[in-house]
Amino acid sequence: LFGAMGWPDIRYPDGTEIIPQLDLRMALELYAGVRPIRWFSGLPKILADKRAEKIDFVLVREQTEGLFYARGRGRLVGDDEVYDEMQVTRKGTARITEFAFRLAATRKARGHEGRVTCVDKANVFSSMAFFRKVFDEVAARHPDLAPDHAYVDALALTMVKKPWTLDVLVTENMFGDILSDLAAGLIGGMGMAPSADVGDQHGLFQPAHGTAPDIAGQGKANPCAMFLSGAMMLDWLADRHQIPQLETGARLIERAIEHVLSQRIAVPMEYGGKAGSAEMTRAVLDALPLVVAEVA
C-alpha cells in the first residue's frame, strides 16, 4: 500500500493539516516507521569527513502514540493557552523496541554492528524515562545485540559529527519525525529517503518526503526515494512470505540506483543535475539489466 501526505493549504479550523497518512497509521496499526539512511556513491558529500561515505543506519520511529497522540485532542483554554498530551504505553514501547532489535539482528547478519540506540529525553520527562525503562527490559531479552542510550539532543549532534557510527535508532514519534529529516539531509535530501510504515498485519511504503506542491506537475521530483521504498516493500514481502527472490529484486533496485548515481549517468535536479523524474526513471530501468548481468 502506498500512502500520501496531505495538501498543506487545506487545514482544519484549528490550523492543523489534513494528513490521511496519519489516519492510516492509526487505523492499520502501522506502529513502526522505518527510515533507512544510506549514502550512495555519487551523492553530494554534505559532510566533509571522508567517513561520511559509510553512513548506513536505520531510524525506527514509534508511530501510534507519543506526542502525535495529541493530534485532534489539543485542549485550548480561552485564547491564551493550549495543551497537547503525550502518550507512552508499555505495549507501544515494547513492540517498537522488539521491532528495532529484530531489525538490528538482521543487519548484524549482514555485517553491521547489531547495536540499538534508545533515543529519548529521560533526564527531563517521566514519559521518556518510562520509554527507556521498557527499552531496557526488552534489550535484556536480546543478549547477542548491543543496547545503547542517547538523549535526543546529543543524538542530533552525533548525527552531524559522526553519523557513520550509528546502526539502529529507536525513538518516540515526534523525535523520530524530526530526526528523520535531519538524517535525510546527511545524504543530500529527501529525494533519497525511503520509508516504510509497518505493523503486524499491514505495510505502507512511500518516500519520506511530502507532496512537494511547489514542484507539482513539473516533472522535477527525484524518484529514487520511491524506487527505494519499493525495494523496502519487496524486502517486507520476502520476509512475510518467505520468497527470497523478492529480496534479490530489492538488492537489484538498489544496485541499479547506485550504478546510475555513481556513474553520473543521470543526476537529479536537486543535486545540480538536469535529470527530472522521467529521465531518472529511464536511467534506472536501463541500469537494471546491467546489474542483473553482474550478479548472474
Secondary structure, 3 states (H helix, E strand, C coil): CCCCCCCCCCECCCCCECCHHHHHHHHCCCCEEEEEEECCCCCCCCCCCHHHHHCEEEEEEECCCEHHHHCCCCEEECCCEEECCCECCHHHHHHHHHHHHHHHHHHHHCCCCCEEEEEECCCCCHHHHHHHHHHHHHHCCCCCCEEEEEEHHHHHHHHHHCHHHCCEEEECHHHHHHHHHHHHHHCCCHHHCEEEEECCCCEEEEECCCCCHHHCCCCCCCCHHHHHHHHHHHHHHHHHHCCHHHHHHHHHHHHHHHHHHHCCCCCEHHHCCCECHHHHHHHHHHHHHHHHHHHC
